[in-house]
Amino acid sequence: YVILPAAPEELGLPIMIYGLAISVMGYAALNFWHNCVSPAWQKNAVLGLVGALFFIISDTILALAKFVPAYKAVFQGYHQEAVMGTYYIGQLLIARSCMFDAGTGPAKNSKKKD
């Protein structure tokens, strides 16, 4: 409602497709957290969800600053720092959600017992 009307008309479809992709990523992270079947995955699910939220915030700030110039004033010239800060935090948390501490997780639980 804010970004699409302010963007150039030829970018309408790509913006909608990218918005859908980001929404699906957010839904997948929320679904993984909400339906986490193993306690060993719970911490990772929370990290993935928070990372996805930071990534969504990063892209939202980026789009608002790019297509709705009035939003640049909200960050008083620091919108690039806000974008990159939230982006890196999001990526770090998403990457960390894919790792396990030594001795935990599905690999430990899936070993065959002799």
TITOR-951862 format. One record per residue: x, y, z of N, C-alpha, C in turn; residue in one letter. Coordinates in Angstrom, 2 decimals, decimal comma. Example, Ala and Ser with C-alpha at 12.3 -4.5 7.8 and 13.67 -1.06 7.14 Angstrom:
+---------+---------+---------+---------+---------+---------+---------+---------+---------+------+
|    n.xx |    n.yy |    n.zz |   ca.xx |   ca.yy |   ca.zz |    c.xx |    c.yy |    c.zz | code |
+---------+---------+---------+---------+---------+---------+---------+---------+---------+------+
|   13,19 |   -5,69 |    7,80 |   12,30 |   -4,50 |    7,80 |   13,20 |   -3,30 |    7,80 |    A |
|   12,85 |   -2,25 |    7,08 |   13,67 |   -1,06 |    7,14 |   12,90 |    0,03 |    7,87 |    S |
+---------+---------+---------+---------+---------+---------+---------+---------+---------+------+
This chain:
+---------+---------+---------+---------+---------+---------+---------+---------+---------+------+
|    n.xx |    n.yy |    n.zz |   ca.xx |   ca.yy |   ca.zz |    c.xx |    c.yy |    c.zz | code |
+---------+---------+---------+---------+---------+---------+---------+---------+---------+------+
|    0,81 |   -1,20 |    0,00 |    0,00 |    0,00 |    0,00 |    0,85 |    1,26 |    0,00 |    Y |
|    2,10 |    1,14 |    0,42 |    2,97 |    2,29 |    0,47 |    4,03 |    2,22 |   -0,62 |    V |
|    4,64 |    1,06 |   -0,77 |    5,78 |    0,92 |   -1,68 |    5,33 |    0,84 |   -3,13 |    I |
|    4,36 |    0,01 |   -3,42 |    3,95 |   -0,24 |   -4,80 |    3,48 |    1,02 |   -5,53 |    L |
|    2,63 |    1,86 |   -4,93 |    2,22 |    3,07 |   -5,65 |    3,37 |    4,05 |   -5,89 |    P |
|    4,38 |    4,02 |   -5,04 |    5,50 |    4,96 |   -5,18 |    6,57 |    4,45 |   -6,14 |    A |
|    6,57 |    3,16 |   -6,44 |    7,59 |    2,57 |   -7,32 |    7,24 |    2,81 |   -8,78 |    A |
|    8,25 |    2,79 |   -9,65 |    7,97 |    2,88 |  -11,09 |    7,06 |    1,73 |  -11,53 |    P |
|    6,19 |    2,02 |  -12,48 |    5,18 |    1,04 |  -12,92 |    5,80 |   -0,26 |  -13,41 |    E |
|    6,93 |   -0,18 |  -14,11 |    7,55 |   -1,40 |  -14,65 |    8,13 |   -2,30 |  -13,56 |    E |
|    8,26 |   -1,79 |  -12,35 |    8,76 |   -2,61 |  -11,25 |    7,64 |   -3,23 |  -10,41 |    L |
|    6,41 |   -2,97 |  -10,77 |    5,27 |   -3,48 |  -10,01 |    5,28 |   -4,99 |   -9,85 |    G |
|    5,38 |   -5,71 |  -10,96 |    5,36 |   -7,17 |  -10,91 |    6,58 |   -7,74 |  -10,18 |    L |
|    7,81 |   -7,29 |  -10,48 |    8,96 |   -7,81 |   -9,72 |    8,86 |   -7,54 |   -8,22 |    P |
|    8,34 |   -6,37 |   -7,84 |    8,18 |   -6,06 |   -6,42 |    7,17 |   -7,02 |   -5,78 |    I |
|    6,09 |   -7,30 |   -6,47 |    5,09 |   -8,22 |   -5,92 |    5,64 |   -9,64 |   -5,80 |    M |
|    6,40 |  -10,08 |   -6,80 |    6,99 |  -11,42 |   -6,75 |    8,00 |  -11,52 |   -5,61 |    I |
|    8,85 |  -10,49 |   -5,47 |    9,83 |  -10,50 |   -4,38 |    9,13 |  -10,44 |   -3,02 |    Y |
|    8,09 |   -9,64 |   -2,92 |    7,31 |   -9,58 |   -1,69 |    6,71 |  -10,93 |   -1,33 |    G |
|    6,22 |  -11,64 |   -2,34 |    5,69 |  -12,98 |   -2,11 |    6,79 |  -13,93 |   -1,63 |    L |
|    7,95 |  -13,85 |   -2,25 |    9,07 |  -14,73 |   -1,85 |    9,49 |  -14,46 |   -0,41 |    A |
|    9,58 |  -13,20 |   -0,03 |    9,96 |  -12,84 |    1,34 |    8,88 |  -13,30 |    2,32 |    I |
|    7,62 |  -13,17 |    1,92 |    6,52 |  -13,62 |    2,77 |    6,55 |  -15,12 |    2,98 |    S |
|    6,84 |  -15,86 |    1,92 |    6,94 |  -17,32 |    2,03 |    8,09 |  -17,70 |    2,96 |    V |
|    9,22 |  -17,00 |    2,85 |   10,34 |  -17,27 |    3,74 |    9,94 |  -17,02 |    5,20 |    M |
|    9,26 |  -15,91 |    5,45 |    8,81 |  -15,61 |    6,80 |    7,82 |  -16,64 |    7,31 |    G |
|    6,89 |  -17,06 |    6,45 |    5,93 |  -18,09 |    6,84 |    6,63 |  -19,41 |    7,13 |    Y |
|    7,61 |  -19,77 |    6,32 |    8,34 |  -21,03 |    6,53 |    9,07 |  -21,00 |    7,88 |    A |
|    9,67 |  -19,87 |    8,22 |   10,37 |  -19,76 |    9,50 |    9,38 |  -19,84 |   10,66 |    A |
|    8,25 |  -19,17 |   10,52 |    7,22 |  -19,21 |   11,56 |    6,66 |  -20,63 |   11,71 |    L |
|    6,41 |  -21,29 |   10,59 |    5,89 |  -22,64 |   10,61 |    6,89 |  -23,62 |   11,23 |    N |
|    8,17 |  -23,47 |   10,91 |    9,21 |  -24,34 |   11,48 |    9,27 |  -24,16 |   13,00 |    F |
|    9,17 |  -22,91 |   13,45 |    9,19 |  -22,66 |   14,89 |    7,94 |  -23,21 |   15,57 |    W |
|    6,80 |  -22,94 |   14,98 |    5,53 |  -23,32 |   15,61 |    5,33 |  -24,83 |   15,63 |    H |
|    5,79 |  -25,52 |   14,61 |    5,59 |  -26,96 |   14,49 |    6,87 |  -27,76 |   14,72 |    N |
|    7,77 |  -27,22 |   15,49 |    9,04 |  -27,89 |   15,75 |    8,78 |  -29,22 |   16,46 |    C |
|    9,17 |  -30,32 |   15,82 |    8,84 |  -31,66 |   16,34 |    9,88 |  -32,20 |   17,31 |    V |
|   11,05 |  -31,61 |   17,33 |   12,11 |  -32,13 |   18,19 |   12,62 |  -31,02 |   19,10 |    S |
|   12,73 |  -31,28 |   20,39 |   13,30 |  -30,28 |   21,29 |   14,72 |  -29,87 |   20,88 |    P |
|   15,43 |  -30,77 |   20,23 |   16,79 |  -30,45 |   19,78 |   16,80 |  -29,35 |   18,74 |    A |
|   15,71 |  -29,17 |   18,02 |   15,61 |  -28,16 |   16,97 |   15,03 |  -26,84 |   17,48 |    W |
|   14,49 |  -26,80 |   18,70 |   13,76 |  -25,63 |   19,17 |   14,60 |  -24,36 |   19,15 |    Q |
|   15,81 |  -24,42 |   19,68 |   16,68 |  -23,23 |   19,68 |   16,96 |  -22,78 |   18,25 |    K |
|   17,22 |  -23,72 |   17,38 |   17,50 |  -23,39 |   15,99 |   16,28 |  -22,77 |   15,30 |    N |
|   15,10 |  -23,27 |   15,64 |   13,87 |  -22,73 |   15,06 |   13,66 |  -21,28 |   15,49 |    A |
|   13,95 |  -20,97 |   16,74 |   13,83 |  -19,60 |   17,23 |   14,84 |  -18,70 |   16,53 |    V |
|   16,08 |  -19,16 |   16,40 |   17,11 |  -18,38 |   15,70 |   16,70 |  -18,11 |   14,25 |    L |
|   16,16 |  -19,13 |   13,58 |   15,72 |  -18,96 |   12,20 |   14,57 |  -17,97 |   12,09 |    G |
|   13,63 |  -18,04 |   13,01 |   12,49 |  -17,12 |   12,99 |   12,93 |  -15,68 |   13,24 |    L |
|   13,75 |  -15,46 |   14,24 |   14,23 |  -14,10 |   14,53 |   15,10 |  -13,59 |   13,38 |    V |
|   15,92 |  -14,48 |   12,81 |   16,73 |  -14,09 |   11,65 |   15,87 |  -13,69 |   10,47 |    G |
|   14,82 |  -14,45 |   10,21 |   13,90 |  -14,12 |    9,11 |   13,23 |  -12,77 |    9,36 |    A |
|   12,85 |  -12,51 |   10,60 |   12,22 |  -11,21 |   10,92 |   13,20 |  -10,06 |   10,69 |    L |
|   14,45 |  -10,22 |   11,10 |   15,45 |   -9,18 |   10,83 |   15,65 |   -8,98 |    9,33 |    F |
|   15,67 |  -10,06 |    8,58 |   15,83 |   -9,97 |    7,13 |   14,64 |   -9,23 |    6,50 |    F |
|   13,44 |   -9,53 |    6,95 |   12,24 |   -8,85 |    6,45 |   12,29 |   -7,36 |    6,80 |    I |
|   12,71 |   -7,05 |    8,01 |   12,84 |   -5,64 |    8,41 |   13,86 |   -4,93 |    7,53 |    I |
|   14,97 |   -5,59 |    7,26 |   16,01 |   -5,02 |    6,40 |   15,46 |   -4,69 |    5,01 |    S |
|   14,75 |   -5,63 |    4,41 |   14,20 |   -5,39 |    3,07 |   13,11 |   -4,34 |    3,08 |    D |
|   12,36 |   -4,27 |    4,16 |   11,32 |   -3,25 |    4,26 |   11,93 |   -1,86 |    4,34 |    T |
|   12,96 |   -1,70 |    5,17 |   13,64 |   -0,41 |    5,26 |   14,24 |   -0,02 |    3,91 |    I |
|   14,86 |   -0,99 |    3,25 |   15,47 |   -0,75 |    1,94 |   14,44 |   -0,28 |    0,92 |    L |
|   13,32 |   -0,97 |    0,85 |   12,28 |   -0,61 |   -0,11 |   11,66 |    0,74 |    0,20 |    A |
|   11,40 |    1,01 |    1,47 |   10,83 |    2,30 |    1,85 |   11,78 |    3,44 |    1,51 |    L |
|   13,06 |    3,26 |    1,82 |   14,05 |    4,31 |    1,53 |   14,22 |    4,51 |    0,03 |    A |
|   14,10 |    3,44 |   -0,74 |   14,30 |    3,52 |   -2,20 |   13,11 |    4,18 |   -2,90 |    K |
|   11,91 |    3,77 |   -2,53 |   10,73 |    4,18 |   -3,29 |    9,87 |    5,25 |   -2,62 |    F |
|   10,03 |    5,46 |   -1,32 |    9,24 |    6,46 |   -0,61 |   10,22 |    7,38 |    0,13 |    V |
|   10,70 |    8,43 |   -0,55 |   11,75 |    9,27 |    0,02 |   11,42 |    9,86 |    1,40 |    P |
|   10,17 |   10,04 |    1,71 |    9,82 |   10,60 |    3,02 |   10,29 |    9,69 |    4,16 |    A |
|   10,43 |    8,39 |    3,89 |   10,86 |    7,46 |    4,94 |   12,35 |    7,56 |    5,24 |    Y |
|   13,13 |    8,15 |    4,34 |   14,56 |    8,33 |    4,64 |   14,73 |    9,23 |    5,86 |    K |
|   13,84 |   10,20 |    6,02 |   13,93 |   11,13 |    7,14 |   13,72 |   10,43 |    8,48 |    A |
|   12,99 |    9,33 |    8,47 |   12,74 |    8,59 |    9,71 |   14,06 |    8,14 |   10,33 |    V |
|   15,01 |    7,76 |    9,49 |   16,30 |    7,27 |    9,98 |   17,36 |    8,35 |   10,03 |    F |
|   17,00 |    9,58 |    9,74 |   17,87 |   10,75 |    9,82 |   19,22 |   10,50 |    9,13 |    Q |
|   19,17 |    9,95 |    7,93 |   20,38 |    9,73 |    7,16 |   21,10 |    8,43 |    7,47 |    G |
|   20,56 |    7,63 |    8,36 |   21,20 |    6,37 |    8,73 |   20,44 |    5,16 |    8,20 |    Y |
|   19,68 |    5,33 |    7,12 |   18,91 |    4,19 |    6,62 |   19,81 |    3,09 |    6,08 |    H |
|   20,95 |    3,44 |    5,49 |   21,86 |    2,41 |    4,98 |   22,44 |    1,57 |    6,12 |    Q |
|   22,76 |    2,22 |    7,23 |   23,25 |    1,49 |    8,39 |   22,16 |    0,60 |    8,97 |    E |
|   20,93 |    1,10 |    8,97 |   19,81 |    0,30 |    9,48 |   19,58 |   -0,91 |    8,59 |    A |
|   19,67 |   -0,71 |    7,27 |   19,49 |   -1,82 |    6,33 |   20,58 |   -2,87 |    6,53 |    V |
|   21,82 |   -2,44 |    6,53 |   22,92 |   -3,40 |    6,62 |   23,00 |   -4,04 |    8,00 |    M |
|   22,72 |   -3,29 |    9,05 |   22,74 |   -3,87 |   10,39 |   21,70 |   -4,96 |   10,55 |    G |
|   20,47 |   -4,69 |   10,14 |   19,42 |   -5,70 |   10,25 |   19,67 |   -6,86 |    9,29 |    T |
|   20,23 |   -6,57 |    8,12 |   20,54 |   -7,62 |    7,15 |   21,57 |   -8,60 |    7,71 |    Y |
|   22,68 |   -8,07 |    8,23 |   23,74 |   -8,95 |    8,75 |   23,28 |   -9,72 |    9,98 |    Y |
|   22,52 |   -9,09 |   10,85 |   21,99 |   -9,81 |   12,01 |   21,09 |  -10,95 |   11,54 |    I |
|   20,22 |  -10,64 |   10,58 |   19,32 |  -11,67 |   10,04 |   20,06 |  -12,82 |    9,41 |    G |
|   21,05 |  -12,52 |    8,59 |   21,82 |  -13,57 |    7,93 |   22,60 |  -14,41 |    8,94 |    Q |
|   23,18 |  -13,77 |    9,95 |   23,91 |  -14,48 |   10,98 |   22,99 |  -15,45 |   11,72 |    L |
|   21,81 |  -14,97 |   12,10 |   20,88 |  -15,82 |   12,84 |   20,34 |  -16,96 |   11,97 |    L |
|   20,06 |  -16,68 |   10,71 |   19,60 |  -17,74 |    9,81 |   20,70 |  -18,79 |    9,63 |    I |
|   21,92 |  -18,34 |    9,42 |   23,04 |  -19,29 |    9,26 |   23,25 |  -20,09 |   10,54 |    A |
|   23,17 |  -19,41 |   11,68 |   23,36 |  -20,10 |   12,96 |   22,25 |  -21,11 |   13,21 |    R |
|   21,06 |  -20,85 |   12,69 |   19,95 |  -21,78 |   12,89 |   20,17 |  -23,10 |   12,16 |    S |
|   21,11 |  -23,13 |   11,24 |   21,40 |  -24,35 |   10,48 |   22,47 |  -25,21 |   11,15 |    C |
|   23,05 |  -24,73 |   12,24 |   24,13 |  -25,46 |   12,89 |   23,67 |  -26,02 |   14,24 |    M |
|   24,36 |  -27,04 |   14,69 |   24,10 |  -27,63 |   16,00 |   25,36 |  -27,57 |   16,83 |    F |
|   25,17 |  -27,49 |   18,13 |   26,30 |  -27,59 |   19,04 |   26,77 |  -29,04 |   19,05 |    D |
|   28,01 |  -29,27 |   19,36 |   28,55 |  -30,63 |   19,37 |   27,75 |  -31,52 |   20,31 |    A |
|   27,40 |  -32,69 |   19,83 |   26,71 |  -33,66 |   20,65 |   25,21 |  -33,49 |   20,75 |    G |
|   24,63 |  -32,60 |   19,97 |   23,18 |  -32,40 |   20,02 |   22,60 |  -32,56 |   18,63 |    T |
|   21,31 |  -32,61 |   18,56 |   20,63 |  -32,58 |   17,28 |   20,33 |  -33,93 |   16,71 |    G |
|   19,73 |  -33,94 |   15,52 |   19,28 |  -35,17 |   14,90 |   20,39 |  -36,19 |   14,64 |    P |
|   21,59 |  -35,73 |   14,34 |   22,66 |  -36,69 |   14,04 |   22,93 |  -37,57 |   15,25 |    A |
|   22,90 |  -37,01 |   16,44 |   23,12 |  -37,79 |   17,65 |   21,97 |  -38,74 |   17,88 |    K |
|   20,76 |  -38,30 |   17,63 |   19,56 |  -39,12 |   17,89 |   19,32 |  -40,19 |   16,84 |    N |
|   19,94 |  -40,07 |   15,68 |   19,67 |  -41,03 |   14,61 |   20,69 |  -42,17 |   14,53 |    S |
|   21,67 |  -42,20 |   15,40 |   22,66 |  -43,27 |   15,37 |   22,00 |  -44,60 |   15,72 |    K |
|   22,43 |  -45,62 |   15,00 |   21,91 |  -46,96 |   15,28 |   22,54 |  -47,51 |   16,53 |    K |
|   21,72 |  -48,16 |   17,33 |   22,23 |  -48,77 |   18,54 |   22,56 |  -50,23 |   18,24 |    K |
|   23,70 |  -50,66 |   18,69 |   24,14 |  -52,05 |   18,45 |   23,66 |  -52,97 |   19,52 |    D |
+---------+---------+---------+---------+---------+---------+---------+---------+---------+------+
